[in-house]
Amino acid sequence: MKRRALAPLVVAGVLLALAGCAGDEAGSAPSQPTGGATPSATPTATATPEGFAVPESCDGVWSAEALAILSEEVGPLNDQGLTMLSTEVVPALEVLDAAEPLRCTWGTAGGVGIATTVAAVDDAQIDTLRSALVEGGFTCEDREAVTRCEREEESGGPEQGTGGEVHVLGAGGWVATHWLNADFEPQYTDDIVATVWG
């Protein structure tokens, strides 16, 4: 899949890229884009004692420049046909189920897609997530304000290709992203961190 350069967009000295949003992803859905439908919802902003605020809509997860590029390069925001979860890590799904996240997706049902969730979490949930990610083979790196964990792997089944997950944890917030055949890292997550954590 040929993509144009993201030269117009710079965040903290790094070029940026893509992502997407909708309602609560807890419950059911395959781990890759399929033809099922997921209801769209816009949760109200929530905050933890640490002050992390979940954006009221997906428009607040990325910069205006990134939103425009994602829409052009990946596909529509929150198409109901894209039901991919933002993580396949079971303990993380359990935390997500309790966190009432904001869900955002880019793309449509098919072989390319990105699913991202943004949630406010407490210290105990962050500890659970870190442990589960390390045990799941993710590589984690502490940064100035957050910890970033990621894993890439080949995907089997009907939607074959390369996929991966990126998780960002810190200051009461958690962003989980699962992508399939749409690797725009690190710019995609860098823009989220700059926009949501500020």
C-alpha positions as CSV (number, residue, x, y, z in Angstrom):
1,M,0.0,0.0,0.0
2,K,1.7,3.2,-1.2
3,R,1.4,6.2,1.2
4,R,2.5,9.7,0.6
5,A,5.1,11.3,2.8
6,L,3.8,13.0,6.0
7,A,6.2,15.8,5.6
8,P,3.7,18.6,6.4
9,L,3.3,17.3,10.0
10,V,5.9,17.7,12.7
11,V,5.5,16.9,16.4
12,A,8.4,17.3,18.7
13,G,10.8,17.0,15.8
14,V,9.2,13.9,14.5
15,L,6.8,13.6,11.5
16,L,3.4,12.3,12.3
17,A,0.7,9.9,11.1
18,L,-2.6,8.2,11.8
19,A,-5.4,6.7,13.9
20,G,-9.3,6.6,14.6
21,C,-12.3,6.6,17.2
22,A,-15.9,5.5,18.3
23,G,-17.6,4.1,21.4
24,D,-16.9,1.4,24.0
25,E,-15.0,-1.6,22.5
26,A,-15.5,-3.9,25.4
27,G,-17.4,-7.1,24.7
28,S,-17.2,-8.7,21.3
29,A,-15.5,-8.3,18.0
30,P,-12.8,-10.2,16.0
31,S,-9.2,-9.2,16.4
32,Q,-8.9,-7.9,12.8
33,P,-11.2,-5.9,10.4
34,T,-14.4,-7.8,9.5
35,G,-17.8,-6.9,8.3
36,G,-19.6,-6.7,11.7
37,A,-21.1,-3.5,13.0
38,T,-20.1,-1.6,16.1
39,P,-22.3,1.1,17.5
40,S,-20.7,4.5,17.7
41,A,-20.8,6.6,20.8
42,T,-19.2,9.6,22.2
43,P,-18.4,9.4,26.0
44,T,-18.2,12.5,28.1
45,A,-14.7,13.5,29.3
46,T,-13.5,11.8,32.4
47,A,-10.5,12.4,34.6
48,T,-8.5,10.5,37.2
49,P,-7.1,12.1,40.3
50,E,-3.8,12.5,38.4
51,G,-5.6,14.9,36.0
52,F,-5.6,12.8,32.9
53,A,-8.7,13.7,30.8
54,V,-10.2,11.4,28.1
55,P,-11.2,13.6,25.1
56,E,-14.9,14.0,24.6
57,S,-14.6,12.8,21.0
58,C,-12.0,11.3,18.6
59,D,-11.4,14.7,17.2
60,G,-9.5,15.5,20.4
61,V,-7.2,12.5,20.2
62,W,-5.0,13.7,17.3
63,S,-3.9,17.1,16.0
64,A,-5.9,18.7,13.2
65,E,-3.1,17.9,10.8
66,A,-3.0,14.3,11.7
67,L,-6.8,13.9,11.5
68,A,-6.7,15.2,7.9
69,I,-3.8,12.9,6.9
70,L,-5.4,9.8,8.5
71,S,-8.7,10.5,6.8
72,E,-7.0,10.7,3.5
73,E,-4.4,8.0,3.8
74,V,-6.2,5.3,5.9
75,G,-9.9,5.8,5.4
76,P,-13.0,7.0,7.4
77,L,-13.1,7.6,11.1
78,N,-15.3,5.2,13.0
79,D,-16.7,3.2,10.2
80,Q,-19.0,0.6,11.7
81,G,-17.7,-2.1,9.5
82,L,-14.3,-2.1,11.3
83,T,-14.7,-4.1,14.5
84,M,-11.0,-4.8,15.3
85,L,-10.2,-4.5,19.0
86,S,-7.5,-2.2,20.2
87,T,-5.7,-5.0,22.0
88,E,-5.6,-8.8,22.0
89,V,-4.0,-9.0,25.5
90,V,-6.6,-10.7,27.7
91,P,-5.7,-8.9,31.0
92,A,-5.7,-5.6,29.1
93,L,-9.1,-6.3,27.7
94,E,-10.4,-6.9,31.2
95,V,-9.1,-3.5,32.3
96,L,-10.6,-1.9,29.2
97,D,-13.9,-3.5,30.0
98,A,-14.0,-1.6,33.3
99,A,-12.5,1.7,32.0
100,E,-15.3,3.0,29.7
101,P,-12.8,4.0,27.0
102,L,-13.2,6.3,24.0
103,R,-12.9,4.1,20.9
104,C,-11.6,5.4,17.6
105,T,-10.9,3.5,14.4
106,W,-9.6,4.3,10.9
107,G,-10.4,2.3,7.8
108,T,-13.2,-0.1,6.8
109,A,-13.7,-3.8,6.9
110,G,-10.9,-5.5,5.0
111,G,-7.2,-6.1,5.3
112,V,-6.2,-2.7,6.6
113,G,-7.3,-1.0,9.8
114,I,-6.3,0.8,13.0
115,A,-8.2,0.7,16.3
116,T,-7.3,3.0,19.2
117,T,-8.8,3.4,22.7
118,V,-8.2,6.1,25.2
119,A,-9.0,5.5,28.9
120,A,-8.4,6.9,32.3
121,V,-6.9,4.3,34.6
122,D,-5.7,4.2,38.2
123,D,-2.3,3.1,39.5
124,A,-3.4,-0.5,40.2
125,Q,-4.7,-0.8,36.6
126,I,-1.5,0.6,35.2
127,D,0.5,-2.0,37.2
128,T,-1.7,-4.7,35.8
129,L,-1.3,-3.5,32.3
130,R,2.5,-3.2,32.5
131,S,2.8,-6.7,33.9
132,A,0.5,-8.2,31.2
133,L,2.3,-6.4,28.4
134,V,5.8,-7.5,29.6
135,E,4.6,-11.1,30.0
136,G,3.0,-10.9,26.6
137,G,6.4,-10.2,24.9
138,F,6.0,-6.4,24.5
139,T,9.1,-4.2,24.5
140,C,8.6,-1.3,26.9
141,E,10.5,1.9,27.1
142,D,10.1,4.7,29.7
143,R,9.9,8.1,28.3
144,E,9.6,11.6,29.9
145,A,5.9,11.4,30.8
146,V,4.8,8.0,29.7
147,T,5.8,4.3,29.2
148,R,5.5,3.0,25.7
149,C,5.2,-0.7,25.0
150,E,5.0,-2.3,21.6
151,R,4.9,-5.6,19.7
152,E,4.8,-6.5,16.0
153,E,3.9,-9.9,14.6
154,E,2.7,-11.6,11.5
155,S,-1.1,-12.1,11.4
156,G,-2.7,-15.3,10.1
157,G,-6.2,-16.2,9.2
158,P,-8.3,-14.6,6.4
159,E,-6.8,-11.1,7.0
160,Q,-3.1,-12.0,6.6
161,G,-0.3,-9.5,6.9
162,T,1.7,-7.6,9.5
163,G,0.1,-6.3,12.6
164,G,1.1,-4.9,15.9
165,E,0.0,-3.2,19.1
166,V,1.3,0.0,20.8
167,H,0.4,0.9,24.4
168,V,1.1,4.2,26.2
169,L,0.7,4.4,29.9
170,G,1.3,7.4,32.3
171,A,-0.2,10.0,34.6
172,G,-3.5,8.2,34.9
173,G,-4.0,7.6,31.2
174,W,-3.8,4.6,28.8
175,V,-3.9,4.6,25.0
176,A,-4.0,1.2,23.2
177,T,-3.6,0.9,19.5
178,H,-3.9,-2.3,17.3
179,W,-3.0,-2.0,13.6
180,L,-3.1,-4.4,10.7
181,N,-1.2,-3.7,7.5
182,A,-1.1,0.0,8.5
183,D,2.2,0.6,10.3
184,F,2.6,4.4,10.8
185,E,4.6,4.2,13.9
186,P,6.1,6.0,15.7
187,Q,4.4,9.1,14.3
188,Y,0.9,7.9,14.9
189,T,1.4,7.4,18.6
190,D,3.7,10.4,19.0
191,D,0.9,12.6,17.8
192,I,-1.5,11.1,20.3
193,V,0.9,11.6,23.2
194,A,1.5,15.3,22.2
195,T,-2.2,15.9,21.8
196,V,-3.7,14.0,24.8
197,W,-0.9,14.3,27.4
198,G,0.2,17.7,26.1
